[in-house]
Amino acid sequence: MKILLTGKNGQVGWELNRSLSKLATVFAMDRDQMDLSKPETLGPVIQNIRPDIIINAAAYTAVDKAESESELAMIVNGIAPGVIAEEARKTGAGMIHYSTDYVFDGKTTSPYKEEDLTCPLNVYGKTKLAGEKAVIQVGIPHFILRTGWVYSLRGSNFLLTLQKLAQTKKQIKVVDDQTGSPTWARTIAEGTTQILEQCLKGTTTSQVFTGSGVFHMSCGGETSWFDFANKILELSNLSKDTEVVPIPTIEYPTPAVRPRYSPLSNRKLKQVFHHEMPQWQDALQECLNSALK
């Protein structure tokens, strides 16, 4: 079994590269090897490897910057996944593709289900939704895994930014009227690996991907950025020296509009794969503990 992984240096990709190695031979690619901003270059790489499964963890993730780089964001997030899916069809491969809670507009009051109406508010969300549709349209066996508020101990994310600010600032202002489900990148990677491990009991690609479709995969529970920040500082032993001040979104304007409410329901994931994601507080504690090992 051969797995082709894109975005190996990203938050989720790096964790996937670690966890997938026990299942198959992994061909992990970075941007130099597979540049999704140049979709025309992807085919030869895929055809040379001829993988059984392609996992696309690469993406344009700069939510605010996407507002001024909409064309680039659409190529990477919207067009390239479709090209990858077309190449997968040629080799008979299945595909796993990651998407986002930002495909929703945040106007509900209960966690979003897979069948709920999508209505992205920003360029990033629109391009990720385009990528979902492009993969589905090709008609190959696939899983599209939506997640949100992803963090890790690598790269650029809310957790690392907050810890860095807390080292130099006595007070940090954080938005308190946006609600989501913070999700550790490792829980996404391990969840994906466990699902594949179950599915690999099938002998063909179509059997592996029985039940193709969209699934939500985020940590359980919900919180605001403000409460998430307080929890990070508490568990990092930084809360005594730094005060977190709640502010409304209107006081922290950004180029991209965010949904006010975007938690995802994992019920379908549990029903189909019997996989339960951890609560966000537990995952955060485990993440911070892992930094000490």
C-alpha positions as CSV (number, residue, x, y, z in Angstrom):
1,M,0.0,0.0,0.0
2,K,1.4,3.4,-1.1
3,I,0.1,6.7,0.3
4,L,1.0,10.0,-1.3
5,L,0.9,12.9,1.3
6,T,1.0,16.5,0.3
7,G,1.9,19.4,2.7
8,K,4.2,17.3,4.9
9,N,5.6,20.4,6.6
10,G,2.2,21.8,7.6
11,Q,0.5,21.4,11.0
12,V,-1.6,18.4,10.0
13,G,0.8,17.1,7.3
14,W,3.7,16.8,9.7
15,E,1.5,14.8,12.2
16,L,0.2,12.7,9.4
17,N,3.7,11.8,8.2
18,R,4.4,10.5,11.7
19,S,1.2,8.5,12.2
20,L,0.7,7.0,8.7
21,S,4.0,5.3,8.6
22,K,2.7,2.3,10.5
23,L,0.0,1.7,7.9
24,A,1.8,1.9,4.5
25,T,4.8,3.3,2.6
26,V,4.3,7.1,2.7
27,F,5.6,9.4,0.0
28,A,5.5,12.7,1.9
29,M,5.8,15.8,-0.3
30,D,6.6,19.4,0.6
31,R,5.9,22.5,-1.6
32,D,9.2,22.0,-3.5
33,Q,8.1,18.6,-4.6
34,M,4.4,19.2,-5.1
35,D,3.5,22.9,-5.5
36,L,-0.3,23.3,-5.5
37,S,0.0,26.8,-6.9
38,K,1.2,25.1,-10.1
39,P,-1.5,22.5,-10.7
40,E,0.0,21.6,-14.1
41,T,3.0,20.1,-12.4
42,L,1.2,17.7,-10.2
43,G,0.3,15.0,-12.7
44,P,3.7,13.7,-13.4
45,V,4.6,13.3,-9.7
46,I,1.4,11.4,-9.0
47,Q,1.7,9.2,-12.1
48,N,5.3,8.4,-11.2
49,I,4.4,7.2,-7.7
50,R,1.1,5.7,-8.6
51,P,-0.2,5.7,-5.0
52,D,-3.2,3.7,-3.7
53,I,-4.3,6.7,-1.6
54,I,-3.6,10.4,-1.9
55,I,-4.0,12.5,1.3
56,N,-4.1,16.2,0.5
57,A,-3.0,18.1,3.6
58,A,-1.6,21.1,1.6
59,A,-3.6,24.3,1.5
60,Y,-3.5,28.1,1.4
61,T,-4.4,28.8,5.0
62,A,-3.7,32.5,5.5
63,V,-7.3,33.5,6.0
64,D,-6.8,37.3,6.0
65,K,-4.2,37.4,3.3
66,A,-6.5,35.4,1.0
67,E,-8.7,38.5,0.7
68,S,-6.0,40.2,-1.3
69,E,-4.6,37.0,-2.9
70,S,-7.9,35.4,-3.9
71,E,-6.6,34.1,-7.3
72,L,-3.7,32.3,-5.6
73,A,-5.9,31.0,-2.8
74,M,-8.4,29.6,-5.4
75,I,-5.7,27.9,-7.4
76,V,-4.3,26.1,-4.3
77,N,-7.5,25.4,-2.4
78,G,-10.1,25.2,-5.2
79,I,-8.4,24.1,-8.4
80,A,-5.5,21.9,-7.4
81,P,-7.6,19.4,-5.4
82,G,-9.6,18.8,-8.5
83,V,-6.5,18.2,-10.5
84,I,-5.2,15.8,-7.8
85,A,-8.5,14.0,-7.9
86,E,-8.3,13.6,-11.7
87,E,-4.9,12.1,-11.4
88,A,-6.1,9.8,-8.7
89,R,-8.8,8.6,-11.0
90,K,-6.3,7.7,-13.6
91,T,-4.4,5.4,-11.2
92,G,-7.4,4.1,-9.4
93,A,-6.5,5.8,-6.1
94,G,-8.8,7.1,-3.4
95,M,-8.4,10.5,-1.9
96,I,-8.6,12.2,1.5
97,H,-8.9,16.0,1.4
98,Y,-9.2,18.4,4.4
99,S,-11.6,21.3,4.5
100,T,-12.8,23.8,7.1
101,D,-15.6,25.0,9.4
102,Y,-15.3,28.3,7.5
103,V,-17.5,26.9,4.7
104,F,-20.4,27.9,7.0
105,D,-21.7,31.4,7.8
106,G,-22.0,31.0,11.6
107,K,-25.7,32.0,11.8
108,T,-26.8,28.8,13.6
109,T,-26.7,28.1,17.3
110,S,-25.9,24.3,17.3
111,P,-22.9,22.4,15.8
112,Y,-23.0,22.1,12.1
113,K,-23.8,18.8,10.5
114,E,-22.4,17.7,7.1
115,E,-25.7,18.2,5.3
116,D,-26.2,21.8,6.5
117,L,-26.2,24.5,4.0
118,T,-22.7,26.0,3.2
119,C,-22.4,29.7,2.8
120,P,-18.8,30.9,3.3
121,L,-18.2,34.5,4.4
122,N,-14.6,34.9,3.3
123,V,-12.3,34.1,0.3
124,Y,-10.6,31.3,2.2
125,G,-13.9,29.6,3.0
126,K,-15.1,30.0,-0.6
127,T,-11.9,28.5,-2.0
128,K,-12.0,25.5,0.4
129,L,-15.6,24.9,-0.6
130,A,-14.6,25.0,-4.3
131,G,-12.0,22.4,-3.5
132,E,-14.6,20.1,-1.9
133,K,-16.8,20.3,-4.9
134,A,-13.9,19.7,-7.3
135,V,-13.0,16.5,-5.6
136,I,-16.6,15.3,-5.4
137,Q,-17.2,16.1,-9.0
138,V,-14.4,13.8,-10.2
139,G,-16.3,10.9,-8.7
140,I,-13.4,9.0,-7.2
141,P,-13.6,7.2,-3.8
142,H,-13.0,10.0,-1.3
143,F,-13.3,11.3,2.3
144,I,-13.5,15.1,2.8
145,L,-12.7,15.9,6.4
146,R,-13.8,19.3,7.7
147,T,-12.1,20.6,10.8
148,G,-11.5,24.0,12.4
149,W,-9.4,26.2,14.7
150,V,-6.4,24.0,14.1
151,Y,-3.3,24.5,16.3
152,S,-0.1,22.6,17.0
153,L,3.4,23.1,18.4
154,R,4.6,24.0,14.9
155,G,4.1,26.7,12.4
156,S,1.9,29.7,12.9
157,N,-1.3,29.4,15.0
158,F,-3.2,30.9,17.9
159,L,-1.6,28.8,20.6
160,L,2.0,29.7,19.7
161,T,1.1,33.3,19.0
162,L,-0.6,33.7,22.4
163,Q,2.3,32.0,24.3
164,K,4.7,34.3,22.6
165,L,2.7,37.4,23.4
166,A,2.3,36.4,27.0
167,Q,6.1,36.4,27.5
168,T,6.3,40.1,26.8
169,K,2.8,41.6,27.4
170,K,0.9,42.1,30.7
171,Q,-2.4,42.4,28.9
172,I,-3.7,40.7,25.7
173,K,-7.0,41.6,24.1
174,V,-8.9,38.6,22.6
175,V,-12.2,38.4,20.7
176,D,-14.9,36.8,22.9
177,D,-17.9,36.7,20.5
178,Q,-16.7,34.0,18.0
179,T,-17.2,30.4,19.0
180,G,-15.6,27.3,17.6
181,S,-13.9,24.0,18.5
182,P,-10.1,24.3,18.9
183,T,-8.5,21.2,17.3
184,W,-5.0,19.8,17.9
185,A,-3.5,18.8,14.6
186,R,-2.4,15.5,16.1
187,T,-6.0,14.5,16.8
188,I,-6.8,15.0,13.1
189,A,-3.8,12.9,12.0
190,E,-4.5,10.2,14.5
191,G,-8.2,10.2,13.7
192,T,-7.4,9.9,9.9
193,T,-5.0,7.1,10.6
194,Q,-7.4,5.2,12.7
195,I,-10.1,5.5,10.1
196,L,-7.8,4.3,7.4
197,E,-6.6,1.4,9.6
198,Q,-10.3,0.3,9.8
199,C,-10.9,0.8,6.1
200,L,-7.8,-1.0,5.0
201,K,-9.4,-4.3,5.9
202,G,-11.0,-3.9,2.4
203,T,-8.9,-5.3,-0.4
204,T,-9.7,-2.7,-3.1
205,T,-9.7,1.1,-3.2
206,S,-13.5,1.1,-3.5
207,Q,-13.8,-1.1,-0.5
208,V,-11.4,1.1,1.5
209,F,-13.5,4.1,0.8
210,T,-16.9,2.6,1.4
211,G,-19.2,5.5,2.4
212,S,-17.3,8.2,0.5
213,G,-18.4,11.6,1.5
214,V,-18.0,14.6,3.8
215,F,-17.2,14.1,7.5
216,H,-16.6,16.5,10.3
217,M,-13.5,16.0,12.4
218,S,-12.9,18.5,15.1
219,C,-12.4,18.3,18.8
220,G,-15.5,18.0,20.9
221,G,-17.0,20.9,22.8
222,E,-17.0,24.6,22.0
223,T,-15.4,27.8,23.3
224,S,-14.6,31.4,22.4
225,W,-11.2,32.7,21.4
226,F,-11.2,34.5,24.8
227,D,-11.9,31.4,26.8
228,F,-9.5,29.4,24.7
229,A,-6.8,32.0,25.4
230,N,-7.4,31.8,29.1
231,K,-7.2,28.0,29.0
232,I,-3.9,28.1,27.1
233,L,-2.3,30.5,29.6
234,E,-3.7,28.5,32.6
235,L,-2.2,25.2,31.3
236,S,1.0,26.9,30.2
237,N,1.4,28.5,33.7
238,L,1.4,31.9,32.2
239,S,-1.9,33.2,33.6
240,K,-0.4,34.9,36.7
241,D,1.7,37.3,34.7
242,T,-0.7,38.1,31.8
243,E,-4.3,39.3,31.8
244,V,-6.6,38.4,28.9
245,V,-9.2,41.1,28.1
246,P,-12.4,40.2,26.2
247,I,-13.3,42.4,23.2
248,P,-16.0,42.2,20.6
249,T,-15.1,41.4,17.0
250,I,-16.0,44.9,16.0
251,E,-13.0,46.1,18.0
252,Y,-10.6,43.8,16.2
253,P,-11.3,44.3,12.5
254,T,-9.7,41.9,10.1
255,P,-9.7,41.7,6.3
256,A,-11.6,38.4,6.3
257,V,-15.0,38.1,8.0
258,R,-15.2,35.1,10.4
259,P,-18.3,33.2,11.2
260,R,-19.5,34.0,14.8
261,Y,-20.4,30.3,15.4
262,S,-18.7,27.4,13.7
263,P,-18.4,24.3,15.9
264,L,-18.8,21.0,14.0
265,S,-20.9,17.9,14.9
266,N,-18.8,14.7,14.9
267,R,-21.9,12.5,15.1
268,K,-21.5,11.1,11.6
269,L,-17.8,10.3,12.2
270,K,-18.7,8.3,15.3
271,Q,-21.7,6.6,13.6
272,V,-19.8,5.5,10.5
273,F,-16.2,4.9,11.9
274,H,-16.9,4.5,15.6
275,H,-14.2,7.1,16.2
276,E,-14.7,9.7,18.9
277,M,-12.7,12.9,18.9
278,P,-11.4,14.1,22.3
279,Q,-12.8,17.2,24.0
280,W,-10.9,20.3,23.1
281,Q,-9.7,20.9,26.7
282,D,-8.2,17.4,27.0
283,A,-6.5,17.7,23.6
284,L,-5.0,21.0,24.6
285,Q,-3.6,19.6,27.8
286,E,-2.1,16.6,25.9
287,C,-0.6,18.9,23.3
288,L,1.1,21.1,26.0
289,N,2.2,17.9,27.9
290,S,3.8,16.6,24.7
291,A,6.0,19.7,24.5
292,L,7.6,18.7,27.8
293,K,8.6,15.2,26.6
